[in-house]
Amino acid sequence: MSLGDEGQTRTRLPDAGGDVYGGARRGGRSSSRGLVTVVGVVVLLIAAIAFANRGGGDSSSAGQSSGKPGSSATAASGTKPVQSKTTGIPAGFAHDQQGAQSAAANYAVALGSADMFDKTRRDAILQAVITPSRLADFQSTLDQAYTPAFNKNVGLNADGSTPSGYTFVSRTSPVGTKVTASTANDATVEVWCSGLLGLAGTNSTTPVTNSWFTITMKLQWAGDDWKVVTQSQKAGPTPVPGDDKASTADDMAKAVNEYGGFTYAR
């Protein structure tokens, strides 16, 4: 229907179709869609909730900024990404603010990955990114968070494995970073992220959804690298949802398996 110049509005009728992905559109208002979104946010927040305000972190420092960042706040610096990895996670960041931002971005990716739902892989991730003095607390807290009941709530089996015929998606993509406080050996970094979460499959009741959030990490220079001391998370900033037609379950699963992640460098 074409629109005139006298204030007409266009009404979009809901699409029909059996594939939960095929007819869905972003920003759907059904109660089930809203529930899926809430579940997605919960999973992406779970690590942050466990980490927040622990270890004597200075919560006030996160809000202290030297001023509004310019348009080049996260522009490429020309510094090459790190060349080494620990447990598959980038390591060996520069001992400066740029290095802290790169570390925070890469750690956000690791802590928001599907590997966090597997006890063995989760412990390896924590070993690689958490400061030694806080490691035991992180492991204990997350062991209590990633329970069989929680796994079932996000569509996984009780042991955290993916049901046969489905592809589990949990991926965090940093959009930008900024330092809000820093000293020679400490830095507080905010990472603005977009996240994907859900179970890709034709009959999935928890399809892959998108969310936006900002992670605040307090980092400490330890063992010749930046390590996480505390982490917190808040929702947004969130853009207005587009009118893009959601992909099919097969296309989503294929994309997740074929498109790898990045090593982030400031």
C-alpha positions as CSV (number, residue, x, y, z in Angstrom):
1,M,0.0,0.0,0.0
2,S,1.5,3.4,-1.0
3,L,1.5,6.2,1.6
4,G,0.1,9.6,0.8
5,D,0.9,13.0,2.2
6,E,-2.0,13.2,4.7
7,G,-0.8,11.2,7.6
8,Q,-1.9,7.7,6.5
9,T,-0.3,4.8,8.4
10,R,0.6,1.4,7.2
11,T,-0.5,-1.7,9.0
12,R,1.6,-4.9,8.7
13,L,-0.4,-8.1,9.1
14,P,1.4,-11.0,10.9
15,D,3.2,-13.4,8.6
16,A,2.0,-17.0,8.5
17,G,4.3,-20.0,8.5
18,G,5.4,-22.9,10.6
19,D,9.1,-22.1,10.9
20,V,9.6,-20.0,14.1
21,Y,12.4,-18.1,12.3
22,G,10.8,-17.9,8.8
23,G,7.9,-15.5,9.6
24,A,9.3,-13.8,12.7
25,R,10.3,-10.1,12.6
26,R,12.4,-8.2,15.0
27,G,10.6,-6.3,17.6
28,G,7.6,-8.8,17.7
29,R,5.2,-8.0,20.5
30,S,3.9,-11.5,21.4
31,S,4.2,-12.6,24.9
32,S,6.2,-15.7,23.9
33,R,8.6,-13.5,22.0
34,G,9.0,-11.2,25.0
35,L,9.6,-14.2,27.2
36,V,12.4,-15.4,24.9
37,T,14.0,-12.0,24.9
38,V,13.9,-11.9,28.7
39,V,15.5,-15.4,28.9
40,G,18.2,-14.2,26.5
41,V,19.0,-11.2,28.6
42,V,19.0,-13.3,31.8
43,V,21.7,-15.6,30.3
44,L,23.8,-12.7,29.1
45,L,23.5,-11.1,32.5
46,I,24.1,-14.2,34.6
47,A,27.9,-13.9,34.7
48,A,27.7,-10.2,35.3
49,I,25.3,-10.6,38.2
50,A,27.6,-13.1,39.8
51,F,30.6,-10.8,39.4
52,A,29.1,-7.5,40.4
53,N,30.3,-5.7,43.5
54,R,32.6,-8.5,44.6
55,G,36.2,-8.3,45.7
56,G,36.0,-4.8,47.1
57,G,35.6,-3.1,43.7
58,D,35.1,0.6,43.7
59,S,31.7,1.0,42.0
60,S,32.0,4.8,42.0
61,S,35.0,4.7,39.7
62,A,33.0,3.3,36.8
63,G,31.0,6.4,36.5
64,Q,33.9,8.8,36.6
65,S,34.8,10.0,33.1
66,S,37.2,12.7,32.0
67,G,34.5,13.9,29.5
68,K,32.4,12.9,26.6
69,P,34.4,10.7,24.3
70,G,35.0,12.0,20.8
71,S,33.9,10.3,17.6
72,S,37.3,8.6,17.4
73,A,37.1,7.0,20.9
74,T,37.3,3.5,19.5
75,A,38.8,4.2,16.1
76,A,41.6,2.0,15.0
77,S,44.8,2.9,16.8
78,G,47.2,1.2,14.4
79,T,48.4,-1.2,17.0
80,K,48.3,-4.8,15.8
81,P,46.2,-7.3,17.7
82,V,48.0,-9.6,20.1
83,Q,49.6,-12.7,18.6
84,S,49.4,-15.1,21.5
85,K,46.4,-17.0,23.1
86,T,45.7,-18.8,26.3
87,T,43.1,-21.5,26.1
88,G,42.0,-20.0,22.8
89,I,41.6,-16.6,24.3
90,P,43.8,-13.7,23.1
91,A,46.5,-12.8,25.7
92,G,49.5,-10.6,26.0
93,F,47.9,-7.2,25.9
94,A,49.8,-3.9,26.1
95,H,50.3,-2.4,29.5
96,D,48.4,0.8,28.7
97,Q,44.8,2.0,28.2
98,Q,44.6,0.6,24.7
99,G,45.7,-2.8,25.9
100,A,43.1,-2.7,28.7
101,Q,40.3,-1.9,26.2
102,S,41.4,-4.7,23.9
103,A,41.5,-7.1,26.9
104,A,38.1,-6.1,28.1
105,A,36.6,-6.6,24.6
106,N,38.1,-10.0,24.2
107,Y,37.2,-11.1,27.7
108,A,33.6,-10.1,27.1
109,V,33.5,-12.4,24.1
110,A,34.9,-15.3,26.1
111,L,32.6,-14.8,29.1
112,G,29.5,-14.5,26.9
113,S,30.3,-17.6,24.8
114,A,28.5,-21.0,24.7
115,D,31.6,-22.6,26.3
116,M,30.5,-21.0,29.6
117,F,27.8,-23.7,29.8
118,D,30.3,-26.5,30.0
119,K,32.0,-26.8,33.4
120,T,35.4,-27.9,32.1
121,R,35.6,-25.2,29.4
122,R,34.2,-22.5,31.8
123,D,36.9,-23.2,34.3
124,A,39.5,-22.9,31.5
125,I,38.1,-19.5,30.5
126,L,38.1,-18.2,34.0
127,Q,41.7,-19.4,34.5
128,A,42.7,-17.4,31.5
129,V,40.9,-14.1,32.2
130,I,40.4,-13.7,36.0
131,T,43.0,-12.3,38.3
132,P,44.4,-15.2,40.5
133,S,43.2,-13.7,43.8
134,R,39.6,-13.8,42.5
135,L,39.6,-17.0,40.6
136,A,38.2,-19.4,43.3
137,D,35.3,-17.0,44.0
138,F,34.4,-16.7,40.4
139,Q,34.4,-20.5,39.9
140,S,32.3,-21.1,43.0
141,T,29.7,-18.4,42.1
142,L,29.3,-19.6,38.5
143,D,29.1,-23.2,39.5
144,Q,26.0,-22.2,41.6
145,A,24.6,-20.2,38.7
146,Y,24.9,-22.7,35.8
147,T,22.6,-25.4,37.3
148,P,20.8,-28.2,35.5
149,A,17.5,-26.2,35.9
150,F,19.1,-23.1,34.4
151,N,20.4,-25.1,31.5
152,K,16.9,-26.5,30.8
153,N,15.5,-23.0,30.9
154,V,17.6,-21.9,28.0
155,G,16.8,-25.0,26.0
156,L,19.8,-27.1,26.8
157,N,20.0,-30.6,28.4
158,A,20.5,-30.7,32.1
159,D,24.2,-31.3,31.7
160,G,24.6,-28.2,29.5
161,S,24.9,-30.2,26.3
162,T,22.9,-29.2,23.2
163,P,19.9,-31.4,22.2
164,S,20.3,-33.5,19.1
165,G,19.3,-31.7,15.9
166,Y,19.8,-28.2,17.3
167,T,22.6,-25.6,17.4
168,F,23.0,-23.6,20.6
169,V,24.0,-20.0,20.2
170,S,25.6,-17.7,22.8
171,R,27.8,-15.0,21.3
172,T,28.8,-11.6,22.4
173,S,30.0,-9.0,19.9
174,P,31.7,-5.8,21.2
175,V,30.6,-2.6,19.4
176,G,32.8,-0.1,21.2
177,T,34.9,0.4,24.4
178,K,36.0,3.3,26.6
179,V,38.2,3.7,29.7
180,T,36.3,5.4,32.6
181,A,39.1,5.2,35.2
182,S,42.8,4.1,35.2
183,T,46.1,4.1,37.0
184,A,49.3,2.5,36.1
185,N,48.1,-1.0,37.0
186,D,44.3,-0.7,37.2
187,A,41.7,0.2,34.6
188,T,37.9,0.3,34.5
189,V,36.6,-0.3,31.0
190,E,33.1,-0.2,29.6
191,V,32.3,-2.4,26.6
192,W,29.1,-1.8,24.6
193,C,28.0,-5.1,23.2
194,S,25.4,-6.9,21.1
195,G,24.5,-10.5,22.0
196,L,22.9,-13.5,20.4
197,L,21.3,-16.2,22.4
198,G,19.0,-19.1,21.7
199,L,18.6,-22.6,20.2
200,A,18.5,-22.7,16.4
201,G,16.3,-25.5,15.2
202,T,13.0,-25.9,13.3
203,N,11.0,-26.7,16.4
204,S,12.9,-24.6,18.9
205,T,10.9,-22.9,21.6
206,T,13.8,-20.6,22.4
207,P,14.9,-19.2,19.0
208,V,18.0,-17.1,18.7
209,T,17.3,-13.5,19.8
210,N,19.4,-10.3,19.9
211,S,20.0,-8.0,22.9
212,W,22.2,-5.0,23.7
213,F,24.0,-4.3,26.9
214,T,27.1,-2.6,28.4
215,I,29.6,-4.5,30.4
216,T,31.8,-2.7,33.0
217,M,35.1,-4.5,33.8
218,K,37.6,-3.6,36.5
219,L,40.9,-4.9,35.3
220,Q,44.2,-5.3,37.1
221,W,47.7,-5.8,35.7
222,A,48.8,-9.2,37.0
223,G,51.2,-11.8,35.6
224,D,52.2,-9.6,32.7
225,D,48.7,-9.2,31.4
226,W,45.3,-7.6,32.2
227,K,43.0,-9.7,34.3
228,V,39.4,-9.3,35.4
229,V,38.8,-8.3,39.1
230,T,35.1,-7.5,38.9
231,Q,32.4,-7.2,36.2
232,S,28.9,-5.7,36.1
233,Q,26.4,-5.3,33.3
234,K,23.5,-3.0,32.4
235,A,21.0,-3.1,29.5
236,G,21.5,-0.9,26.4
237,P,22.1,1.4,24.7
238,T,19.6,-0.3,22.4
239,P,18.8,0.8,18.9
240,V,15.3,0.9,17.4
241,P,14.6,-2.7,16.0
242,G,14.6,-2.9,12.3
243,D,12.0,-4.6,10.1
244,D,14.4,-7.3,8.9
245,K,12.8,-10.7,8.3
246,A,14.4,-13.2,10.6
247,S,16.4,-16.0,9.0
248,T,15.3,-19.6,9.0
249,A,16.6,-22.0,11.6
250,D,18.9,-23.7,9.1
251,D,20.4,-20.4,8.0
252,M,21.0,-19.3,11.6
253,A,22.7,-22.6,12.5
254,K,24.8,-22.5,9.4
255,A,25.9,-19.0,10.1
256,V,26.9,-19.8,13.6
257,N,29.0,-22.8,12.5
258,E,30.6,-21.1,9.6
259,Y,31.3,-17.5,10.8
260,G,34.1,-17.4,13.4
261,G,34.8,-14.6,15.9
262,F,37.4,-11.9,16.0
263,T,40.4,-10.9,18.0
264,Y,39.6,-7.3,19.2
265,A,42.2,-4.7,19.3
266,R,41.9,-1.0,20.2
